[in-house]
Amino acid sequence: MHIAPFDNQNRAIVDKDDPVTPLVYFNIVKLRGGEAYVSEIAGYETCIVPATGTVDVQVGAWRADAVGGRGSDVWDGEPNAVYVPVGARAEITAKDDCEVFIAGARFDEIYEPFVVRADDIDPVQYGSDDTKTHRKIKHLLGQNPPGKVGRLLISELYTVGAGGWSGFPPHKHDTDRLPDESHHDEVYNFRFRPEHGFGMQLLQREDGVVGEAYHIVDGSTLQIDKGYHPCVAAPGYEMYYFTILAGASQRSLVQFFQPTHAYQVETIPGIKDMVAKFK
């Protein structure tokens, strides 16, 4: 499902218990310097990620100062993040004008808050210009140890160069049938450089049946409940997307590549390392 960009007025874009992707929560909060916002999501662990600007975050007696620091867009510096336990009250105070992603996964155990700084990010780069699959992934909640994060995986994905495919070969993760596949709901928020850039999100719900195609622009949000879902950026434009994955029964993501195209895994440099990072 495609949600076109709109002024959400700091209210959830994908709320808790959403009928399409019930495991995921997603909000975009925009604040002026000095303004504050309180996030408190019952039944969901969350992650606060400044897309731009800098914030202080208070969770009970715990505090993280100067989180973020990027400039005008998501290409302008490295990301930071704060993990917020299930149902906890997090007060976000803007130090300057900022845009903040709040992402969550349904969960019922309570862990401790922590901050992710640039040095903590778990990056991976794979693909190639020749295969039109060159991209970089910055894992904010990636290979964290058990007992630190429940079911939530948060990453930032960038096309490298102008134009190209992502999420290829086509894959899905809509059914718990381990060890071959896990069930993870997924939500994306896209950005383009320049901002007038665009791309296409494909969603093939059944193998062998023609699927759906969505025109994605700067600020588009995509909910993926089931099916194979590669996307592509138009030539001449860089694409970024903020990725939220929430597992139904486990945190580790097990992707199932579409059998017709699975052999392409062998043609894309570094893709096996990328798959191994989603833990």
TIMI-246784 format. One record per residue (C-alpha): chain; residue in three letters; y negated, x negated, z negated. Coordinates in nm, 4 decimals, padded with zeros to 6 digits, always signed. Each point is the difference from the previous one (the first is absolute). Example, Ala and Ser with C-alpha at 12.3 -4.5 7.8 and 13.67 -1.06 7.14 Angstrom:
BEGIN
SITE / cadena / residuo / yy / xx / zz
SITE / A / ala / +00.4500 / -01.2300 / -00.7800
SITE / A / ser / -00.3440 / -00.1370 / +00.0660
//
This chain:
BEGIN
SITE / cadena / residuo / yy / xx / zz
SITE / A / met / +00.0000 / +00.0000 / +00.0000
SITE / A / his / -00.3429 / -00.1337 / +00.1002
SITE / A / ile / -00.3033 / +00.0585 / -00.2250
SITE / A / ala / -00.3182 / -00.0715 / +00.1944
SITE / A / pro / -00.2819 / -00.1863 / -00.1787
SITE / A / phe / -00.2166 / +00.2246 / -00.2172
SITE / A / asp / -00.2215 / -00.0201 / -00.3068
SITE / A / asn / +00.2522 / +00.0636 / -00.2755
SITE / A / gln / -00.2749 / -00.0211 / -00.2671
SITE / A / asn / +00.2226 / -00.2176 / -00.2217
SITE / A / arg / +00.2758 / +00.2622 / -00.0081
SITE / A / ala / +00.3627 / -00.0763 / +00.0865
SITE / A / ile / +00.0824 / -00.0182 / +00.3710
SITE / A / val / +00.3722 / +00.0192 / -00.0797
SITE / A / asp / +00.0271 / +00.1657 / -00.3392
SITE / A / lys / +00.2913 / -00.0110 / -00.2429
SITE / A / asp / +00.2970 / +00.2158 / +00.1043
SITE / A / asp / -00.1274 / +00.0198 / +00.3577
SITE / A / pro / +00.2411 / +00.2093 / +00.2113
SITE / A / val / +00.0311 / -00.2693 / +00.2727
SITE / A / thr / +00.0211 / -00.3206 / -00.2058
SITE / A / pro / +00.0535 / +00.1122 / -00.3615
SITE / A / leu / +00.0832 / -00.3479 / -00.1272
SITE / A / val / -00.3430 / -00.1411 / +00.0980
SITE / A / tyr / -00.3538 / +00.0453 / -00.1353
SITE / A / phe / -00.3056 / -00.1283 / +00.1917
SITE / A / asn / -00.3734 / +00.0196 / -00.0640
SITE / A / ile / -00.3070 / -00.1781 / +00.1353
SITE / A / val / -00.2876 / -00.0323 / -00.2472
SITE / A / lys / -00.3492 / -00.1070 / +00.1070
SITE / A / leu / -00.2444 / -00.1102 / -00.2702
SITE / A / arg / -00.3511 / -00.1373 / -00.0190
SITE / A / gly / -00.0657 / -00.3016 / -00.2184
SITE / A / gly / +00.0111 / +00.1056 / -00.3676
SITE / A / glu / +00.1897 / +00.3242 / +00.0637
SITE / A / ala / +00.3354 / +00.0666 / -00.1669
SITE / A / tyr / +00.3091 / +00.1993 / +00.0888
SITE / A / val / +00.2998 / +00.0908 / -00.2165
SITE / A / ser / +00.3482 / +00.0119 / +00.1531
SITE / A / glu / +00.2787 / +00.1620 / -00.2049
SITE / A / ile / +00.3051 / +00.1107 / +00.2008
SITE / A / ala / +00.2763 / +00.1631 / -00.2027
SITE / A / gly / +00.3498 / -00.0875 / +00.1183
SITE / A / tyr / -00.1120 / -00.2833 / +00.2328
SITE / A / glu / -00.0442 / -00.3735 / -00.0455
SITE / A / thr / -00.3048 / -00.1135 / +00.1973
SITE / A / cys / -00.1660 / -00.3040 / +00.1499
SITE / A / ile / -00.3774 / -00.0434 / +00.0345
SITE / A / val / -00.1026 / -00.2081 / +00.3029
SITE / A / pro / -00.3675 / -00.0535 / +00.0915
SITE / A / ala / -00.0253 / +00.0156 / +00.3792
SITE / A / thr / -00.3571 / -00.1279 / -00.0327
SITE / A / gly / -00.2190 / -00.0932 / -00.2945
SITE / A / thr / +00.0816 / -00.0982 / -00.3577
SITE / A / val / +00.1027 / +00.2095 / -00.3010
SITE / A / asp / +00.0886 / -00.0345 / -00.3673
SITE / A / val / +00.3085 / +00.1934 / -00.1121
SITE / A / gln / +00.0732 / +00.1169 / -00.3558
SITE / A / val / +00.3469 / +00.1344 / -00.0905
SITE / A / gly / +00.0074 / +00.0776 / -00.3732
SITE / A / ala / -00.0717 / -00.3235 / -00.1839
SITE / A / trp / +00.0904 / -00.2061 / +00.3077
SITE / A / arg / -00.2723 / -00.1058 / +00.2420
SITE / A / ala / -00.0395 / -00.1877 / +00.3290
SITE / A / asp / -00.3461 / -00.1095 / +00.1113
SITE / A / ala / -00.1304 / -00.0783 / +00.3485
SITE / A / val / +00.2936 / +00.1401 / +00.1950
SITE / A / gly / -00.0504 / -00.0136 / +00.3758
SITE / A / gly / -00.2889 / -00.1894 / +00.1514
SITE / A / arg / +00.0384 / +00.0778 / +00.3691
SITE / A / gly / -00.3143 / +00.0571 / +00.2025
SITE / A / ser / -00.0640 / +00.2506 / +00.2777
SITE / A / asp / +00.3616 / +00.0676 / +00.1008
SITE / A / val / +00.3663 / -00.0791 / -00.0724
SITE / A / trp / -00.0152 / -00.3145 / +00.2155
SITE / A / asp / -00.2751 / -00.1472 / -00.2202
SITE / A / gly / +00.1980 / -00.1796 / -00.2728
SITE / A / glu / +00.3291 / +00.0311 / -00.1847
SITE / A / pro / +00.1174 / +00.3154 / -00.1825
SITE / A / asn / +00.0359 / +00.0480 / -00.3758
SITE / A / ala / +00.1786 / +00.2811 / -00.1816
SITE / A / val / +00.0675 / +00.1517 / -00.3420
SITE / A / tyr / +00.3311 / +00.1620 / -00.0935
SITE / A / val / -00.0459 / +00.3105 / -00.2182
SITE / A / pro / +00.2928 / +00.1440 / -00.2001
SITE / A / val / +00.1253 / +00.3561 / +00.0496
SITE / A / gly / -00.2567 / +00.2550 / -00.1137
SITE / A / ala / -00.2344 / -00.2602 / -00.1487
SITE / A / arg / -00.3761 / +00.0489 / -00.0022
SITE / A / ala / -00.1677 / -00.2634 / +00.2176
SITE / A / glu / -00.3792 / -00.0223 / +00.0017
SITE / A / ile / -00.1382 / -00.1689 / +00.3103
SITE / A / thr / -00.3583 / -00.1279 / -00.0203
SITE / A / ala / -00.1678 / -00.1227 / +00.3174
SITE / A / lys / -00.1914 / -00.3261 / -00.0219
SITE / A / asp / -00.1427 / +00.0652 / +00.3485
SITE / A / asp / +00.0498 / +00.2561 / +00.2758
SITE / A / cys / +00.3730 / +00.0255 / +00.0555
SITE / A / glu / +00.2874 / +00.1877 / +00.1579
SITE / A / val / +00.3186 / +00.0112 / -00.2067
SITE / A / phe / +00.3536 / +00.0983 / +00.0959
SITE / A / ile / +00.2078 / +00.1645 / -00.2746
SITE / A / ala / +00.3684 / +00.0128 / +00.0925
SITE / A / gly / +00.2893 / +00.1370 / -00.2015
SITE / A / ala / +00.3723 / +00.0642 / -00.0142
SITE / A / arg / +00.1834 / +00.2630 / -00.2003
SITE / A / phe / +00.1671 / -00.1633 / -00.2997
SITE / A / asp / +00.0794 / +00.0778 / -00.3643
SITE / A / glu / +00.0184 / -00.3329 / -00.1847
SITE / A / ile / -00.3072 / -00.1668 / -00.1464
SITE / A / tyr / -00.0679 / -00.3692 / +00.0591
SITE / A / glu / -00.2981 / -00.2215 / -00.0830
SITE / A / pro / -00.3181 / -00.0297 / +00.2078
SITE / A / phe / -00.0656 / -00.3258 / +00.1835
SITE / A / val / -00.2403 / -00.1416 / +00.2563
SITE / A / val / +00.0862 / -00.1561 / +00.3365
SITE / A / arg / -00.2365 / -00.2729 / +00.1170
SITE / A / ala / -00.0135 / -00.1773 / +00.3356
SITE / A / asp / +00.2286 / -00.2816 / -00.1231
SITE / A / asp / +00.2647 / +00.2565 / -00.1009
SITE / A / ile / +00.0315 / +00.1568 / +00.3455
SITE / A / asp / +00.3315 / -00.0377 / +00.1761
SITE / A / pro / -00.0913 / -00.0417 / +00.3713
SITE / A / val / +00.2222 / -00.0168 / +00.3056
SITE / A / gln / -00.0865 / -00.0426 / +00.3667
SITE / A / tyr / +00.2425 / +00.0754 / +00.2793
SITE / A / gly / +00.0312 / +00.0911 / +00.3652
SITE / A / ser / -00.1696 / -00.1682 / +00.2929
SITE / A / asp / -00.2653 / +00.0563 / +00.2627
SITE / A / asp / +00.2693 / -00.0098 / +00.2674
SITE / A / thr / +00.1913 / +00.2908 / -00.1578
SITE / A / lys / -00.3247 / +00.1913 / -00.0779
SITE / A / thr / +00.1179 / +00.0259 / -00.3641
SITE / A / his / -00.2142 / -00.2615 / -00.1767
SITE / A / arg / -00.1119 / +00.1188 / -00.3440
SITE / A / lys / -00.0687 / -00.1085 / -00.3581
SITE / A / ile / +00.1069 / +00.1885 / -00.3139
SITE / A / lys / -00.1583 / -00.0474 / -00.3425
SITE / A / his / +00.2269 / +00.1388 / -00.2720
SITE / A / leu / -00.2008 / +00.1113 / -00.3033
SITE / A / leu / +00.2964 / +00.1571 / -00.1763
SITE / A / gly / +00.2823 / -00.1854 / +00.1695
SITE / A / gln / +00.2704 / -00.2031 / -00.1648
SITE / A / asn / -00.0977 / +00.0834 / -00.3584
SITE / A / pro / +00.2850 / -00.0317 / -00.2500
SITE / A / pro / +00.1881 / +00.3070 / -00.1356
SITE / A / gly / -00.1779 / +00.1588 / -00.2926
SITE / A / lys / -00.3456 / -00.0785 / +00.1347
SITE / A / val / -00.0317 / +00.2619 / +00.2786
SITE / A / gly / +00.2114 / +00.3119 / +00.0467
SITE / A / arg / +00.0236 / +00.1479 / +00.3539
SITE / A / leu / -00.3311 / -00.1063 / +00.1557
SITE / A / leu / -00.0441 / -00.2481 / +00.2859
SITE / A / ile / -00.3558 / -00.0761 / +00.1184
SITE / A / ser / -00.0885 / -00.2189 / +00.2968
SITE / A / glu / -00.2822 / -00.0692 / +00.2426
SITE / A / leu / +00.1054 / -00.0535 / +00.3618
SITE / A / tyr / -00.2133 / -00.1665 / +00.2672
SITE / A / thr / +00.0585 / -00.0400 / +00.3708
SITE / A / val / -00.0583 / -00.3635 / +00.0944
SITE / A / gly / -00.2161 / -00.0186 / +00.3095
SITE / A / ala / -00.1277 / +00.3023 / +00.1883
SITE / A / gly / +00.2566 / +00.2676 / +00.0746
SITE / A / gly / +00.3757 / +00.0103 / -00.0500
SITE / A / trp / +00.2897 / +00.1812 / -00.1633
SITE / A / ser / +00.0850 / +00.0432 / -00.3666
SITE / A / gly / +00.3038 / +00.1571 / -00.1639
SITE / A / phe / +00.2078 / -00.1110 / +00.2973
SITE / A / pro / +00.2908 / +00.0238 / +00.0684
SITE / A / pro / -00.0179 / +00.3706 / -00.0943
SITE / A / his / +00.1422 / +00.0518 / -00.3476
SITE / A / lys / +00.0312 / +00.2707 / -00.2613
SITE / A / his / +00.0624 / +00.0334 / -00.3752
SITE / A / asp / +00.0425 / +00.3718 / -00.0656
SITE / A / thr / +00.3552 / +00.0220 / -00.1366
SITE / A / asp / +00.1643 / -00.1573 / -00.3043
SITE / A / arg / +00.3217 / -00.1397 / +00.1463
SITE / A / leu / +00.0168 / -00.3458 / -00.1479
SITE / A / pro / +00.0603 / -00.2735 / +00.0918
SITE / A / asp / -00.1129 / +00.1017 / +00.3513
SITE / A / glu / -00.3195 / +00.1944 / -00.0785
SITE / A / ser / -00.2214 / +00.1098 / -00.2889
SITE / A / his / -00.2197 / +00.3081 / -00.0339
SITE / A / his / -00.3668 / -00.0973 / -00.0235
SITE / A / asp / -00.2942 / +00.2297 / +00.0713
SITE / A / glu / -00.2843 / -00.1887 / +00.1669
SITE / A / val / -00.3750 / +00.0472 / +00.0494
SITE / A / tyr / -00.2327 / -00.2165 / +00.2132
SITE / A / asn / -00.3776 / -00.0246 / +00.0194
SITE / A / phe / -00.1259 / -00.1741 / +00.3151
SITE / A / arg / -00.3084 / -00.2109 / +00.0704
SITE / A / phe / -00.1118 / -00.1602 / +00.3273
SITE / A / arg / -00.2255 / -00.2887 / +00.0938
SITE / A / pro / -00.2322 / +00.0861 / +00.1717
SITE / A / glu / -00.0117 / +00.3406 / -00.1706
SITE / A / his / +00.0140 / +00.1892 / +00.3292
SITE / A / gly / +00.3474 / -00.1414 / +00.0636
SITE / A / phe / +00.3062 / +00.2205 / +00.0171
SITE / A / gly / +00.3764 / +00.0021 / +00.0238
SITE / A / met / +00.3043 / +00.2228 / +00.0046
SITE / A / gln / +00.2539 / +00.0932 / -00.2655
SITE / A / leu / +00.3361 / +00.1151 / +00.1309
SITE / A / leu / +00.2445 / +00.2091 / -00.1999
SITE / A / gln / +00.3446 / +00.0724 / +00.1398
SITE / A / arg / +00.1714 / +00.2284 / -00.2474
SITE / A / glu / +00.3380 / +00.0127 / +00.1752
SITE / A / asp / +00.1696 / -00.2698 / +00.2036
SITE / A / gly / +00.0125 / +00.0954 / +00.3670
SITE / A / val / -00.2649 / +00.2728 / -00.0349
SITE / A / val / -00.3579 / -00.0479 / +00.1197
SITE / A / gly / -00.2244 / -00.0524 / -00.3006
SITE / A / glu / -00.3665 / +00.0428 / -00.0932
SITE / A / ala / -00.3002 / -00.2243 / +00.0692
SITE / A / tyr / -00.3182 / -00.0111 / -00.2080
SITE / A / his / -00.3352 / -00.1413 / +00.1083
SITE / A / ile / -00.1061 / -00.2214 / -00.2918
SITE / A / val / -00.3579 / -00.1146 / -00.0616
SITE / A / asp / -00.1907 / -00.1809 / -00.2736
SITE / A / gly / +00.0753 / +00.1919 / -00.3211
SITE / A / ser / +00.3074 / +00.1895 / +00.1230
SITE / A / thr / +00.2649 / +00.0767 / -00.2621
SITE / A / leu / +00.3654 / +00.0452 / +00.1021
SITE / A / gln / +00.2743 / +00.1598 / -00.2096
SITE / A / ile / +00.3517 / -00.1019 / +00.0985
SITE / A / asp / +00.2769 / +00.2077 / -00.1509
SITE / A / lys / +00.2797 / -00.0722 / +00.2469
SITE / A / gly / +00.0751 / -00.1531 / +00.3372
SITE / A / tyr / -00.0573 / -00.3220 / +00.1935
SITE / A / his / -00.3669 / -00.1004 / -00.0124
SITE / A / pro / -00.1412 / -00.2994 / +00.1922
SITE / A / cys / -00.3755 / -00.0196 / +00.0693
SITE / A / val / -00.2200 / -00.1932 / +00.2405
SITE / A / ala / -00.3598 / -00.1174 / +00.0204
SITE / A / ala / -00.1833 / +00.0233 / +00.3324
SITE / A / pro / -00.0861 / -00.3274 / +00.1787
SITE / A / gly / -00.3220 / -00.1547 / -00.1212
SITE / A / tyr / +00.0177 / +00.1438 / -00.3545
SITE / A / glu / +00.1294 / -00.1344 / -00.3291
SITE / A / met / +00.1886 / +00.2488 / -00.2169
SITE / A / tyr / +00.0543 / +00.0092 / -00.3766
SITE / A / tyr / +00.1947 / +00.2481 / -00.2008
SITE / A / phe / +00.0366 / +00.0503 / -00.3726
SITE / A / thr / +00.3634 / +00.0841 / -00.0685
SITE / A / ile / +00.1410 / +00.1996 / -00.2911
SITE / A / leu / +00.3773 / +00.0237 / -00.0384
SITE / A / ala / +00.1614 / +00.2026 / -00.2770
SITE / A / gly / +00.3762 / -00.0103 / -00.0518
SITE / A / ala / +00.2056 / +00.3036 / -00.0937
SITE / A / ser / +00.2718 / -00.1909 / -00.1874
SITE / A / gln / -00.0983 / -00.3680 / +00.0109
SITE / A / arg / -00.2951 / -00.2249 / +00.0722
SITE / A / ser / +00.1577 / -00.2307 / +00.2579
SITE / A / leu / -00.0516 / +00.1221 / +00.3556
SITE / A / val / +00.2992 / +00.0028 / +00.2348
SITE / A / gln / -00.1121 / +00.0698 / +00.3558
SITE / A / phe / +00.2379 / +00.1418 / +00.2579
SITE / A / phe / -00.0856 / -00.1218 / +00.3488
SITE / A / gln / +00.0486 / +00.2471 / +00.2829
SITE / A / pro / +00.3340 / -00.1012 / +00.1580
SITE / A / thr / -00.1323 / +00.0194 / +00.3558
SITE / A / his / -00.2645 / -00.2628 / -00.0752
SITE / A / ala / +00.1501 / -00.1910 / -00.2941
SITE / A / tyr / +00.0894 / -00.3012 / +00.2163
SITE / A / gln / -00.3742 / -00.0734 / +00.0258
SITE / A / val / +00.0136 / -00.1311 / -00.3572
SITE / A / glu / +00.1497 / -00.3149 / +00.1489
SITE / A / thr / -00.2960 / -00.0438 / +00.2389
SITE / A / ile / -00.2841 / +00.0133 / -00.2566
SITE / A / pro / -00.0649 / -00.3242 / -00.1916
SITE / A / gly / +00.0000 / +00.0351 / -00.3784
SITE / A / ile / +00.0793 / +00.3712 / -00.0182
SITE / A / lys / +00.3053 / -00.0544 / -00.2206
SITE / A / asp / -00.2192 / -00.1776 / -00.2557
SITE / A / met / -00.2390 / +00.2970 / +00.0122
SITE / A / val / +00.2813 / +00.2450 / -00.0698
SITE / A / ala / +00.1169 / -00.2096 / -00.2961
SITE / A / lys / -00.3495 / +00.0097 / -00.1575
SITE / A / phe / -00.0032 / +00.3795 / -00.0501
SITE / A / lys / +00.1723 / -00.0200 / -00.3389
//
